[in-house]
Amino acid sequence: MRTKAVRTRYWKPGEDYLKAITQRTARHLKPGCVLVLSEKALSTARGNIVDEACARPGLLAKVIATFWMRTMWGYVLGPLCRFKPATLERLRRFPEKAGAAHKQVVLETAGFLQALKYGSEGGIDLSNMPYAYACLPLDDARGVARQIQEHLARETGTDVTVIIADTDSTFTIHDTHFTAHPNPLEGITPLGLGAFILGRALKVKQRATPLAVAGPKVSVEEALRLAEVAHHVRGYGAGRTVWDMANRYKVDTSNVSWDMLEEEAHFPLVLICRR
C-alpha cells in the first residue's frame, strides 16, 4: 500500500471542504484508492463547535471535574488503564473552572456516562481547537461520507472509498470490536466508559475508530486497519492533547488562537492506494 498524508490549511468553520478535498486529492486518485478523513476537521469546517466559556457548570459538572477526574482517574482508573506518569499528574491537577465548564458541555450533549470518561467524551474534542472552543462529533457521519464520495466521483470520475475516522480507540478481541465512541461504524459495538477501561486494563489491541464508509465497500476489519494507518501517518497537528497544544505555545489552554493553529501543518486527509 502507498500512503500519502495530504496537507491543507487549517479548516475553520465555513470552509468549503468539498472544494478543498477535490483540489488537494484529484490528481492522486485512482480506482482502488481509499481516502480517510479526520472527523474533527470536517466537523469544525461544518461549524459544529461550541464555546465552553459560555457554559454554566452545575453541581454535578463540578463534582466530576474535581473529585471524579482528580481522584478516580488520577489515582484509581488512570493507573488501572496504564496511563503514563505525566498523564496521571495532569489528571490529578485537572482544572476546576475550565474542567467543570467542559464537563457541563459533555453532560448536555453526550450524557452522564460519557462525562465520566477522561477525554474525548462523546466524541467531543478540545485538541487543535482555539480558546475555549470544543469540536462536537458529526451528527451524520454517514451522510457526510456519502456526500464527499459522490462529489469526488462526479468531479474526478474516480470511484474511491471514503472513510471518516476518529482517534478515539476501538478495541479488538478476536473478531469482536468495541469502543467508547457513541457512534462508530456498524459492526463496532459502542460500550461507553467500560470499553475504554476494559480495553486499556487488559492491554487489548486498539486502533482508531472508523465512523462511516461510503463507496466501494470494505470490511469492518479493513476499515479499522485503514483508520489506524491514517492516524499514524497524519500526526497530531498542534498537539495530541489540549495540554500538549498549550505547552507547545507556552500559553494557557484557553489562550491558543486561530492564528497559532493556522501556522501548523495540518493533514486532515490521508490517501491510501495500492501500488
N, C-alpha and C positions, 0 to 999 in steps of 0.2 A: 504494500500500500504506500502511496505517496501522500504526505500531509502538507498542507500549507495554511499557516495562520495568516489571515487577511487583515491587515491593519486599516483602520478607519479613524476618522476624527471621533472625539468623544460625542456620543449621541445624547443631546439634550431633549427635553420634551418638545414635541413638534417636528422632530427630524423626519424627513421623508426617507424612511428606512428601505422602502421598496426600491427607490431610485439609487440609494447608496449601495445596497446589496448588488443590484444589477451592474452598476458601474464598476464595482470592485471585483466581481467574480466572472462576468460574462466571458472574457477571453480564456478563462481557465476551465470552463465547464465542458464536460463531455459525458456521453452515456455511461452510466455505472457509477458516477460520482455521488458522494453524499456531502451535503452542506449542513454542518452543525452550528446552530446559533445560540448565543447566550440569551437566556430568558430575561435576565436583568436589563441587558442593553435594549432589548425590544420593548420591555415594559416601561422603561424610562422614556424611550422615544415616543411611546404612546401616551405619555403624560400620567402614567399610573403611579404617582408618587404622593406622599403625604408629608407635611411639615410637622414633625413631632414637637417642635417648640410651641405649637398651639394646643397640645394635649393637656388635659387637666386630670392628673392622676388621682384615682380614688384610693381608698384604704387598701384594697386587695392588690393593686398595682405596686403600692409602696411596700407591702409585706413581701411580695415576690422579689422585688428589686433588692431588698435588704436581706432579710432572713433567708429566703429560698436560694437566691443567687450566691450570696456571700458564704453562707454556712453549708447548705446542702450540696451545691455544686462545688464550692471551694474546698470542702473538707470530706465530703462523702461520695457524691456521684462523680465528681471530676476525677479523683484517684481511681474509682472503680472503672471509669471509662478510659483510663490510662492517658490522661492529659499530661502534657509537658509541664514542668515546674513553672515556667513563665506564664502559661495559660492559667494555672491554678492561682498564681499570685494576682493576676488581673481579675479573676473572678472574686477573690477574697476582698478586693478593693472595688467591687462593682459600683459604679457611680450612682449615688442615691437619687439625685434630681433628674438627670437625663435618663437614667436607667428606669425610673418609675414612669416617666413620660413614654418611653419606648414600650414598656410592658402594658401600659394603658392602651396604646395603639393596637398592640397584639391582641389584647383581650377583646377589643371592639371589632376587630377584623377577622381574627382567626379563632378566638375562643380560649377558655381557661386552660385546657390541656396543652395547647400549643404554647401558651405563655410560660409554661413550666420548663420548656427547653432552654438550653443555654445560649442558643443562637439560631439564626435562620428560621425563626418561629413562624410556622405557617407559610414558609417561603418568602418572608419579609427580609429584606437585605439592607444593611447600612453601609457596607464596604463600597468604595468607589462612588459614594454619594456625598454631595457637599452639605455644609452647615448641619442642620438637624433633619434633613430630608431622609426618608426611608422609601425604598422601592417596594411596592406591593407586587405579588405574583400576577401573571397574566390571568385574566378571568376566563379566557377562551383560547388556550394554547393550541388546541387542535385547529380551531378556525384560523388562527394567525399562521400556523404552519401551512395550511392548505392555501391561504391567500398568497404566501411567498412562493410556494411551489408552482402554483398556476401562473403567477406573474412571470417567473423565470422561464417557464415553458413557452409562454406566449411571446416574451421579448427576445429570447435567445434560441428558441426552437429545440432546446435540450431538456429532456425529461429526467431530472435529478431527484434524489430522495432528500427531503428536508427534515431535519431533526431539531427540535427545540429542547435544550437541556439546562439543568440547574446543577450547581456544585453540591447541593445537599446530598448526602450519601444514601445510596441503595446498598443493602447488604444481601449477600447470596449464600445460601446453604443448599448445596446440591442444585436442584432445579427450582428452588423457592427463592423469590426475590421480595424483599420488604424494605420499607423506607419510612422515615418520619415525615416526609413531604406529603401534604394533604391531597395533591392531585397529580400523581405520577402516570406514566404510560400504562395503558391497560395491560395486565399481566404482572404488574408490580403491586404488591399489597401495601396500602398505607396503614401503618400501625402506630403512628404518633411517637410520643416520647419513648415508649417501650422499645420501639425498633432501634433507636439510637443507643440506648443503654445496653440492650442485649447484644447488638452487633459489636459495639466497642469493647464491652466487657469480655466477650468470648473471642475477640480478635478475628471476627468473621470478615471474609473478603468484602471490601467496599469499593464502590465506584460512583461516579457522578450519575445523576438521575435524569433519564430521558422523560420528557413530559408529553411530547406529541411527535408523530411521524406522519409525513404526507408524501405522496408519490409512490414510486416503486417500493414494495413492502420489504421490510427487514424483520427478523425475529426479535423478540424481546432481548435475548442474549446478545445478539449482534448490535442492537441499539445501545445496550449498556456498554458494550466494548467500545463502540464508536464515541459515545459520550465521554468516556474516560480518556480516550486518546485525545479528544479535542480539549478536554480540561487541562491536560498536561502540556499540550502544545501552546495554548493561548496565554498561559501565565495568569498573574493576578492583578495586572494594571497598577494602581497606586498602592495596593497592599492586600494581603489575604484577608485581614480583618479590619474593622474600623480602628482598632488600636494601632495596627501596623501602619495604616494610612496616616494617622495623626502623627506617629513617630517619624514617618518619612519627611513630613513637612515641618516637624517640630512646633506643632500648634495643638491646641485643644481639639478634641474630636468634633466640636461644633463650629470650628473656625476654618475648616477646609473649604476652599472656594471653588466655584466653577472654573475659574482661570487656572487654578492649580491642577485640576483634573484634566483640563484641555491640553496641558503641557506633556502629559504622559502618553506612552504608546498604548493604544487600545486595540485588541484583537477579538472583536465580538463574533467573527466568522472564522470557521475552520473548514477547509475543503479537503476531503479525503477521497482519493481516487486510486483505482488500480493502475499499476504501472503498465 
